Amino acid sequence: MSSQNSFNSRSTLTVDGQSYIYYKLDAVAGLKGATVSTLPFSLRVLLENLLRNEDGGFVKKADVEAMATWNVKATLDKEIAFRTARVLLQDFTGVPCVVDLAAMRDAIAKLGGDPAKINPLQPVDLVIDHSVQVDEYGVDAAELINTKLEYERNGERYQFLRWGQNALRNFRVVPPGTGICHQVNLEYLGQVAFVGEENGQKAVYCDSLVGTDSHTTMINGLGVLGWGVGGIEAEAAMLGQPVSMLIPEVIGFKLTGKLPLGATATDLVLTCTEMLRKKKVVGKFVEYYGPGLSSLSLADRATIANMAPEYGATMGFFPVDAETLKYLRLSGRSEHQVKLVEEYTKAQGLFRTDATPDPVFTDTLELDLSTVVPSLAGPKRPQDRIALTQMKANYAESYKAERERLAQAASKAGAAAGATKLPGSPAAAMVSEGAPVDLTPSSVDCAHRGENFQLKDGAVVIAAITSCTNTSNPSVMLAAGLLAQKAVAKGLKTKPWVKTSLAPGSKVVREYFEKAGVQPALNTLGFQIVGYGCTTCIGNSGPLPETISKAIDDGKLTVAAVLSGNRNFEGRVNPQTRFNYLASPPLVVAYALAGRVDIDLDTEPLGIGSNGPVFLRDIWPSPKEVEDVVLASVKREQFEKEYGDVFGGDAEWKAIAAPTGNRYAWDDKSTYVKHPPYFEGMSKTAPGVKPIAKARVLGMFGDSITTDHISPAGSIAEKSPAGVWLKSLGVEKKDFNSYGARRGNHEVMMRGTFANIRLKNDLTPGMEGWWTRTAPGDEPTSFYEASMAYQAAGTPLVIIAGKEYGTGSSRDWAAKGTALLGVRAVIAESFERIHRSNLVGMGVIPLEFVNGETRQSLGLTGFEEITIEGMSDTMAPRATLTVKAGDKTFQVRSRIDTPEEMNYYRHGGILHYVLRQLA
């Protein structure tokens, strides 16, 4: 809390006879040039944070003045220190955070410090939601079987988290089988007005957080400031470090009108994502305003806010208003808390009404909600929206492009194989340039669950209602249930080759599904509840049935997944689905009935029912039907019941033996949790900026390399470096689990870095996967093996890439794995926000090409020896450096953006910096 109070802003707010200290924004409204009353709401929340945390160190009086007089139209760089009220973790990224805290306790002991000093200083909640996998489906026992398998696979991890729960202060764990972290955050953890303590008195301030998942932004729908960061930044925030950031540009997104008949919140969010991607909002705040806000439910707002990473913004913010209060009451918050939110936000000028003047924004764009049409997105990126009416044509176009791509890859690989044997290269015949590609769909005879059929190109093999984006929204969830009821009534069935799954984001969904009476129809169509967690959206779709999987491989079929998720990047959903489409929950059910994506749902029937052909329009629920069932089925007592003992867990969780002691007893034989090497040989003083000379290129990539490409995610391929290593330790393929589940083991994660099955490296043209070369014409080798050889020789490494390097999830391992492979610098045309900061946090310098130059325009081969000139302890943020690559010389800009980041880099990374401060 503030120790300086230069603006005399400390005041008292009394609600229901209870007094709270707060810091009045009005106190700086009288400054010369003050813009407080016209600032976007999101920047007013940042201003409150600075005002309250003014300490003369991280936050100076001048910082508060700059924010209070900020001109949002000016393109100025101003660094501020933002302290969050709390931190949110999910278990994939949360386990490595706790691993690092345990390792820091060991390291501080070696430096002569007290291990008990290493604790979260801010409240931390970890929700176990990323581990459950869809192994069983389409049967009533699916949830029970998947839960049992989850505990069997993750026993070591859960035991470790139980240790953390007991050994660490300010650390709570929401056990498995409760829901998705963002939905739990929205429905229970989020306070809007956060209650803390100052000098023994209660204090109220704006709730805020950072989370180790990019979809932390869902909470922005509730008027809470928060966004995703890497586990590295989250650990620093936990340990009391402020988030260093530049005051962002704020793009105002004006909404008018109302959604039309047939359009859902999913269609709206796919439209917003497409528009905002085109607007180029990376690194910016988006704030929604306008009369259309009043027609959107809180769940609709949360759906839009949740997709901020897909449209590239830091967050998508909705101010607090009457709808916020209504949702807080519905979701079981106490009446006192609701009153506190209302009175605090009104006192601070943070409460929006229809009469509120529009804030001033850096730039704006506008959407008339009445123009939104039913849509999907895909087949490989969430921003590629497709109107439902164009879906068949889009599939045909994508299918043709995919066949041509595969043919060209086979041709290149065949040509290269003339000189060198390529491991894993396609065995297809070479295709001459410009030759026509055969587009005849392939098919394979197949049988599954007692039915015989032909599996064809374009088949939907996965239909999943999954992810926080949609399962937090009763209107689209109940629409799926109503559509299922109508489909069953007309005699429709799900196609036998479709793997169906329903994974709600919280147990409240089960409650209102039961009250609405829609679960029996969903069960009839194979959409039994498979568990409560991210499942398919995070890559935990589980294996396809063996007969389906074999048919796909035998026929080299191009098959699809349709999911109500937010991510559909290559290789993410399932290794065998080349096409992945995002869709609303009712459309997921519709495509399960159709069984294929090469269909026009306007003019072709979903199937033949008991009385003839049935079209989508015949079973699509009306907005009135959906509204009526939502009002009748979603009740406050459901939230109160399900969140009554949210930290308790089931019998299996309670039965886990939790280790004790303030330092963790590492098990050398564990393949899940290992002591990481980050602090080995660490000194008490910072090593400073080290030169990069005579470096080599580990990999050279094109545009839109995602953290899914870089960071280990999803299933572990048997022939991959990680799979080979696990087998060498006696771990059977069936027990590999996923990369996410093994994030606490750096040996697995290093081998899995740059091991995505769809990764394309310019050093190995015509190949996909974990392959690179160390010299032209050399035998391809894995990134891991090449790295080990380079590191043994003392050779530093760099990565070269195109635009938007590191888009996607906020994965700490995309940076950790890169650093552990010996990469010292990444040179790219542009970076995604979170991955850029994570690289800095791990001591890897991000560098951007300047003057429009690219790896192609410079003629880089990737086999040059590279030296970077200008690196020293006196280097300023965003410095211009010179790169010598063989006989070529060019300039790059350092993307170490702030003095605080420069400090972290001098220490070798953010955790080293924090540890030295504490020691």
N, C-alpha and C positions, 0 to 999 in steps of 0.2 A: 504493500500500500504506500501511498504518497508520504514522503517524509518532509517535503518542502512547502507545498500548498502556496506557491507564489501568488496565485490569483484569488486567494481567500475563497476557494470554491467549496470547501468542506461544509456540509449542511446536514440537517436531520429531516428524515421523512417518517411520519407516523402512520401505520396501517393497522387497524383493529387494535389500537392501544399499544402496539409493538413499535419501538423506535429503531430506526436504521440510519447509520451514517451513509451519506452519498456525496458525490462530487458533481456540483451543478454546472451544466454546460452554459447556462446563462451568465456565469461569472466571466466568460471570455467573449461574450457577445458584444460587449462595449468597446473592445479593442479597436484601434484605428484600422480600417480596412477589413473588419471582421466579416466573414462569409458564413458564419455558423448557420443562420436561418435558411440559407439556400444550398448548403452542402447536401449531397446525396446522403440518405440515412446511413448507409454503410460507412461513410467517412465520419459521420457524427459519432458512431460507435468507436471508431479508432481514436477520435479526439477525446472521448470520455476516458479511454484506456490510458492515453498519455497524461491527461490531467490528473488522474488518480495515481499514476505510477511515477510522477515527477520525483526524481531522486538526486538530480545534479550530476549523475553518472551516465547511466544508459539513457535516461530521459531528462533533458535539460529544459529550462524555461523557454529557450529559443525554439525548441521542438514543438512545444505546446502552441506558441505564438504562430509558428509557421503553419501548423495544421488549422488553427482557428481563423487564419486569413488566407487559406489556400485557394488559389485560382485553378479550378478544375480544367479550365480551357488551356492553361499554359502547359507546355511540355518541359517541365522541370524535373530534375532528379533530386529528391530529398529523402534521405534515409531516416527511418524511425525504428524504434524498438518496441515491439508489440508483445505484451505479456498476456498469455491466455489464462482463463480461469481454471481450465482443466485440460486433460489429454485423453483421447479415446484410442484404444488399440483393438485390432482384430488379431486372431491367434496366429495367422501366417506370418504377419510382420511383428506381432507382439512377442512371440517366443524368442526371436533373435534379440529384441529389446531387453528382455529379461536375461537372456544369455549374456548380453553385453554388460548389464548391471552386475551380474554375478562375477564376470571376468574383471570388471572394474574394482570390485571388492577385493579380489586377489591382488590386482595390480597396486592398489593404494596401500595394501598391507606390505608389499615389497618395497614401496617407496617410503615406508615408515609411518604411514597414516592409519586412520581408524576405519576399518571396513564398514562399520555401522553408519559412517557419514554418507555412504552411497545409498540414497533412498530417493524416491520421487518427492520433490518438494511441493509439487502441485498434485491435486487429486487425479488419479489415473484409474480408468475403467477399462478392463480387457474383456471383450466378448468373444467367446469361442464359437465361431460361425463358419469358418472356412474349411473345416476338416471333414464334414460329412460328405459322402460320395454316393451317387446313385448306382449302387451295385444291383439292387433288386428293384423292380418296378411292376406296376400293373397287377399287383396282388395286395390283399388286405394287410398282409404281414410285412409289407415293404419297409415301413418306418422302423419297425422292431428289428428287422434283419440289418438294415443299414446302420442303425444306432449301435447294435452289437458289434458289427465290423469296425465302426468308428473307434469304439473303446479298445478293441483288440489291437488295432493298428497304432493307436496314438497313446497307449498307456504310458510310455516313457515321457512324452511331452506333457501329458496331463499331470503326471506325478511332479514334474519339474515346476509346472505352474502352481500346483498346490504348495510347493516349497515357497515360491515367490509370494503367494497369498499370505503365508504365515510370517515370512522373514522380512518382507518389505513393508514399510509404513506407507500410508496414502495410496494403497494399491488394492483394488477390488477385482474379482473375476466373476463374470457371468458365465455359468457352466454351459456345456454343450446342450443342444436340443431346446434352446430358448428362443432364438431368432437371429436375424442379421443385425450386426452392430449398429448400422445407420437407422434401422427401424426401431431397435431398442432405445437408441438415442432420442429419436423423434417422439416415441410413445411414452418414454419413462425418464431417461437420464437428463434430457434438456430442461433447464429451468427458466430460460429467457431472462428473468431477473435473478442473478446468482447471489446467494447469501454466503458471505464470508465473515471474517473477523478482523477488526482493527483495534489494537490495544484493549482487548477484552470486551469490546462492544461489537454488536452485529453491524455489518456493513452490507449494502446492496449495490450491485453494479451489473453492467451488461454481461450476460453469459457469453462465453467465447471459448473456443477450443481449437486445437489442431488434432488431426487424426492420422493414423498410419494407413489409411485407405483414401484414395482420391475422392470417393463418394461420401466422405465426411460432409460434403457440401449439401447433402439432403437436409441437414438441420437449418440451412439458410431459409428454407420454406417456412420455418417457425420464427424467423426474425432473429436468429442467433448467428453471430459471425463465426465462421469456421471453415477450414479447408483442409485438404489432404497434404501431408508432408511425408517425406521418407522417414523410416524408422530412426535414421540418424538424427534428423532435426527433432523428432518427437522425444528422443532420449535427452537431448539438450534442454528442451522445454520442460521435461519432467524434472531435470536437475537444476531448474531455476534460471536457465538462460532465456532471455527474450528472443523472439523471432525477429531477426533483422530483415527489414524489407524496405523497398522504395514506396513512397506514397503512390498508389496505383491510379491510372486513368480509370474513370468509371463510365461505362457505356450504359445509357438509359435505354431500356427496351419497353416501349409503350404498347400496352395491350388494350384493344377496344373490342366491343361486340361480345358475342357469346358463341360457344361451340355449336355447330349445326348438327342436325339429325345424323346419326351414324358415326360421328367423329368422337374419338376417345382422348383421354389425357395422354396416352401413348402417342397418338397421331400428332397431338400438339407438341409434345417434347421433341419428336423427330423433326418437325417443321422448324422449331426454334434452333435445334442443333445445326440443321442445314444452313439456316440464315446466319447464325452467329459464327460458324466456321468460315463462311464467305466474308464476314465482316472483319475477321482476323482479330480475335479478342484474347489471344494468348497473353498471359501475364496481367490481364486487366480484370477489374471487378465488373460484373454485369448486375444492374439493379432494375427490377421490374416496377413499372408504375402505370398510371392511367386507369380509366374507368373499367376496363376489362378485368382488373384485379378482383373487383367485388363479385364477379360471377364465378371465380375459381375457388373451389374448396381448398382447405389446407392441404389435403392429400394431393390434389392436382398441383399445387405450388411445390410441394416436396418432390413430386415426380420431375418437375422441370429443374428444380435446384440440384437434384441428384445427378443430372446429366451434364453439369458444368465441365467436368473433365473431358467429355466427348466434344463439347463445343469449344474447349480450350481455355476457358476463363478460369481465374483463380477461384471464383465463386459466382453464384447467381442468387442475389439477395432479394428477399421480400420483406418489407417493413412490417412491424407489429400493427395489427388492427383488430377490429371486432371479430373477424374470422379466427384470428390467433387465439383470442380468449375463449371462443366457442369450442375450439379443438382442445385446448388445455382442460376445459371442464369435461368434455367427452372422454378424454383419455385418462381420467382419474386423478388429475392433479388436485391438490386441496383447494378449497375455496379461498383460504388465506393467500396461497401462492398466486392464484388467478388475480385476486385484488391487488397484490403487491406488484405483479406485472403491469396491470392497468395503470395504477397510480404512479409507479416509478417511470414508465415510458411516457406518460402524459406530462409529468413534471420535467422531464428531460427534452421534450419536443421530439420524441421518438415514436409517437403514436400517429398512425396515418388514418385519415378519414376521407370520404369522397370530396370533402371541401378543401383538403390540404393542397396548397399550391405545389406545382411540379418543381422538384429540385433542379438545379443547374447541373448538367452532365458534360463530360468531355465530348461526347458525341452520342447520337441517338439512332435508333431504328424502330420500326413500328410494324405491328401485325394486327390485322382485323381477324379475330378468332373465328368469325363466320366463314372465312375462306379456307379453313383447315379441312383436309380430306383424309379419309382412311389411308394409311401408309404403312410401309415397312422400310427397313434400311438394310443395305447389304450390296453384294454378298460378302464383303470383306471389311467394310468400314462403317462405323455408326453414323457418320455425317452424310453418307450416300443414300438420301431418302428416295423412295420409289412410291409413287401413288399406286394404290392397290390395283387400279385399272390398267397400270402399265407393267404389272409384275411379270406376266407371261413374256412380254416382249423383252423386258430387262433380263430375264433368265436366259432367253435365247441368245441375246447379245453377249452376256457374260460367259455362257457355255462355249460359244464360238471363240471368244478371246482366250478362254482357258485351254481349249483344245489346241489353238495355235501356239500358245505359250509352251505347252508341254511338248509339242512337236519340235519347236525351235530349240528348247532345252535339250531334247534328245539328240537333235542334229549337232548342237555345239559339243555335247558330251561325247558323241560318237567321233567327232573330228578330233577332239582332244585325246580320246582314248587311242587314236592311231599312234600317238607318241608316248602316252603314259597310261597305265592302268588306273582308272578312277574308281575308288571304292564307292559303292552305292550309286553309281551313275545309271541313269535310265537305260534300259536295254532296247528301247524302240529304235526302229530303223532311221537312218538319217533322212532329213527332209531338205530338198533344195530350196533356196531362197525364193519366195513368191509362189511356191507350189500350193495348189488347193489342199485344204485339210479336210479329211473325211468327217462330216458332222452327223453321221448316222448314229443315233443313240444306241449305246450298248445295253445288253440285258443278260441276266443270269437266272436260270431256274433255281428256286430256293424253297425251303420249307422251314416254318417256325411255329411253335406252339400249336401243332396239329393242322396247319394250313399250308397248302402249296400255292406258289405264286411266282411271277417273274419280277425280279428286282431290276429296276432300270435307272439309267441316268436321269437325274432330276427328282429322284425319290426323296421324300422326307423320312429320314431314319431316326431323327430326334425331334420331339415336340415337347418343349419344357416351359412350364410356368415357373419362373425362377427370377431371382435377384431383387434387390432393394428398390429398384426403380419403380416396379409395378406392384409388388406384393404388399407395399405400404398403402396402396390405394384401393379402398373398398369398392369404388365404382367400377373399375376395370376387372377386379377379381370376381365380383358378383355378376358382372356381365358375362364372364366366362362360364360361371355356374348356370346362369339362365340359358345361355346358348346350348350348354350340354343337356339341360332338361328338355329343351325343344328338339334337339337332335335325337335323343333317346326316344322321345314320344313319336317321332316320325320314322323310327326304325333304322337310323343310321348307326354304323359301327366304325371304330377306328381301324385303319388298315393294319394288317398283322405285322408289317415290317417296321412300324413306328415305335420307337422307345419313348414312352410317355412318362412325364413326371410332374408332380405338383409339390413345390418346396416353398411354403409360406415363409414370410419374413418374421412372423411372430405367431405365437399360439392364439392370439386374438382372432386371427383369420379363421382358424378351426372353429372357434366359438361362433362367429357370425355365419360361417358356412352351414353349421349345424342348425342354427336358429332359422336360417333362410330355407333349409331343406334341400340345398343343391348338391351336397356331397355324394348322395347315392348315385345321381346321374353322372357326376364326374368319375366315380368309381367304375360305373358301367363302361365308360369310355377309356378306362385305364389310367385315369388321373387320380390315383390314390395318393395320399400324402406320403412322400418318401423321406421326409425329415425337415428340420427347420434350420436352414442355412443357405449359403450362396449357391451351392451345387453347380449346375451346368454353366452359369454365367462366369464362374471363376475357373472353369475347366474341369470341375469334378462331375462330369456327366457319366463317368464310369465307362467300362468297356461295352461295346455293342454286343448283342448276342452272337455267339460263335458262328452260327450259320450265316447271319447277316454280314458279319465282319469278313468271313471267307469269301462270300459272294462279291463284296465290294473289291477285295484284293484280286480275286480271280478275273473279274471283268474289267478291272481298272476303272470302276464306275465313279462318276462325279455325282455325289449325293449331298443332301443338304440337311441342315438343322434349322428349325424355326424356334426361337426362344424369346421370352418376354424380358430379355436382359438388356444390358447397356453396352456390352462389348462383343464384337464379332470378328476380331482380328484373326489373321491366318494362324492355324495351329492351336488356337486357344480352346475352342469349345470341345472338339474331339479330333484326334489325329486323322480320322477317316472322313470327316465332313469338310470338303473343300469349299463349299458355299454355306454361309451362315447368315440367316436373316433375323433381324430384330423385329418384333411385332407385339401387339397388345395381347393380353391373355385370351380374350375371345378369339382372336385370329389364330393363336397357337392351337386352340382346340379345333378350329375350322380346318387348318392345314393337316392336323392329325387325321381328320375325317377324309380329306381329299387324298392324303398320302403322297402328294407330289407338289412341286413348285411351278411346274410348267403348265399352269392352269389359269384360265381367266375366270375368276370367281363371280364376275358380273354375268357372264353368258353361259358358263359351263356348270353343271351340277356338282355338288360335293360328293354325291353318291346316289345310289338307288335305295330309297327307303321302302317301307312296307306298302306304300301306295304310289310308287313311282319315283322319278327324279326329284331330288331335294336341292334347292339352290341356297346360297348363303343368305339371301334376302328373306327366305322363308323362316329362318331360325334366328335372325339377328334381333336381339331384344331392343325395344324402343327406349329412348331416354327416360320416359315416364316410368316404365317398368323397372329400370335400373334405380332411379331415384326412390321409388316406393319401397323397393326391397332393401336399399341402404338404410332408409329411415326406420324401417321396421326391424332390421336385424342387427345393426351396429349399436351397442349399448355401453354406457360407462362401466357397468358392473363387470363386463368382460375384461376390461383393462385392469380393474381393481383385483379381480381374481387371478389373472395370469401374472401380474407383477407384484402380487402380495409377498412372495418369497423368492424374488428373482435371483438372489445370490446363493440360494440353498442348494439347488441341483437335485438330480434324481438319486436313487439308491446307489447306482453304479459310481456316480461322482463322489458321493459321501464315503464309499467303501475304499477309495484310492488311498493307499498309505502315503502320507505326506512326510518327506524328509524334514529334519529340523536343523537348527544351527544358522548363524549369520553368514557363513560362507558355504557355498554349495559343494557337496562331495561328488566331483565329476566321476563318471564311470567310463574308463578307457574303452570298454567294449561297446559302448552305446553307438548306434548308427543314426540316432536322432538328435542327441544333444552332446556337443563337444566344446571343450574350452577353445575359444577362437584365438588366433595368433596376433591380433592387432597391437597388443601392448608388450609383446616380447622385446626385451632389450631397451625398453623405454627409459629415457633419462628425465631428470627433473626440469631440465631446460629445453626450450623449443629448438628444433634442429634448423629452423629458418628455411628459406626458399632454396631448393637445390637445383642446379642447372640440369637441362636435358640435352645431352649430346650423344651423337652416334646412335640414335634410337632407330628401331625398325618398326614397320607397320604390321600389327597382328591381324588386322582385318580392314577392308575398305568396302563401304556399303553405299547404297543409294538413298533415296528419300524415304521418310516415314518409317524409319527403323524404330519399332516400339519397344517398350520395356518387356513386352511379351517375347520379342526376338532376342533381347539381351539377357534378361533375367530368367533363371529357371522357373518354369511354370507348368502346371498340368501334369500329365503322366510322364514317367521316366522310361524312355525307350530302352529296350534290352541291349541294343548294340551301341548305345551312346556311351561316352566316357563314364558317366555316373552309373549307368546300368552295369557296365563291365566291372567297375570298382565294387559295387554292391555284391555282384555275383562272386567276386574274388573273396569276399568275406563270408560267403555261404548264405547270403540272403536270396531266397527264391524270388522269381519274377512276380508271383502272386502277392508277395509281401513287400514289393518295392514301395507301395503307397505313392504319394505324389511329391513333387519338389516342394510344394508349399508346406506339406507336413514335415519335411526334413530340413526346413530353413534354419534349424538350430545346429546343423552340422555343416561346417564350412567346407569339409572335404567333398561332400555331395554337391554343394552349391557352386564351388569353383569349377568342378567338372561339368556342371550344367549351364554355366555362363556361356553365351553365344552357342547354345546347343539346340535351339529351336529347329524343328524338322523342316520349317519353311524358310529358314534364313538363307539369303543369297549374298555371297561374298565375291567381289570383283576379282579376287586373287584365285578363285576356283570357278571360272565361268561354266554355266551349264549344270552346276551342282546345287543341291539344297541340303541344309543341315549344318553339322558342326565342323565343316572342313575349311582348312586354310592351307597356304603354301608359304614357305620361307624363301623360295627363289623360283624364277620362271622355269617351268619344265620339271620341277621337283615333284616327287611323290606327294600327294595331298596328305595332310596329317590333321589331327584334331586341334582346335584352338588351345585346349588344355595342354596337350603334348608339346605343341610349339612353344607355348608360354614357359613351360618347365625348362625346355632346352635353352631358351633365351635367358631366363633368369639364372640358370646355372652358369651361363657365360657372362653374367653381369650386364646384359644388354637391356636398356630401357625400351619400353614399347609405347606406340601411339595407335589410336584408331582414327580413321578418316571416313567422313560420311557426308550425306547430302542435307536436305532440309528436314526440319521437325524431328531431330534426333531425340529419342527417348520419350515419345508420346505414349500415353496410356497410363496404367496404374502407377501409383507412387511407390515403386518397389525399391526398398533399400538395397536388395541384393543385386539390382542392375548396376549399382555403384560399388557395392562391396566386392562383388565377383570381379568386376573390371579392375579394381585396385589390387585384389589378391592375385590376379593374373599378371601383375607387373606393369599394367598400363599407367603411364604417367600423365598423358594428355589425350584429349579427344578433340580433333579438328573437324568441325561441321559447318554447314551453311547456316543452320539455326538450331536452337535447343528448346525442348519442352521445359517449362518452368521448374517442376519438381525435380526432374532428373538432373538439370543443370546444378541446382543447389546441392543435391545429393553427391554429385561428383566432387564438388568443392569440399563437402563434409567428410569425404574419404581421402582427401589429399590428392585428387586428380584434377588437373586444370582444364576447364572447358575453353576452347579457343574457336572463334568464328572467322571464317573467310571474310575479307572486306572487298570493297570496290566491285562487287558483283562477280568475283572470281569463284570458281568451283574446282573440284578435283579434275573435271573433264576439261575445263578451259585452260587449266595449267598443264594438262597432259600428264598427270601423275599416274604411274603404273602401280604404286603400292609396294614396289620392291626397292625404293630409294632408301638411303641412309639419311636420317633426319636430325638436324640440330636446331634448337629454338633459342634465339639470341634475345637478350634483354631481361632475362629472369634473374631477379635479385631481391634482397630483403627490402630495398627501397622502391620496389615496383608498386605503382598505384593501382587501385581498382580500375577495371576496364582499360588497362594499358594496351598500347599497340606494340606488338612484338614482331620479330622477323624470323621467318622459317627458311632454313636452307634444306632443300630436299634434292639430293643428288646435285645436278647442275642447275636446278631451278631455285629462285629466291622469290618469296612473296610475304606479304604482311598478314597478320591475324590480330583480332581483338580479343584480349582476355575477357572472359565472362565471369571472372571473380568480380561481382558487381558492387560490393560495399566494403568499407573499412573493416567491419566485423568479420566478413567472410575472408578478407585478406589475413586477418589475425588467425582464424581457424587454419587457413592454408599453411601459414608459417609454422604452426604447431604440428602439421602432418595430418590434421583432421579435427573435427569438432569434438570428438570424444576425448582425444588427447588434450585438447585445450581445457575442457571442463575438469578432467582428472588432475591436471597440473594445478588448476585453481584450488581444487579441494585439498590437494596434498600439501 
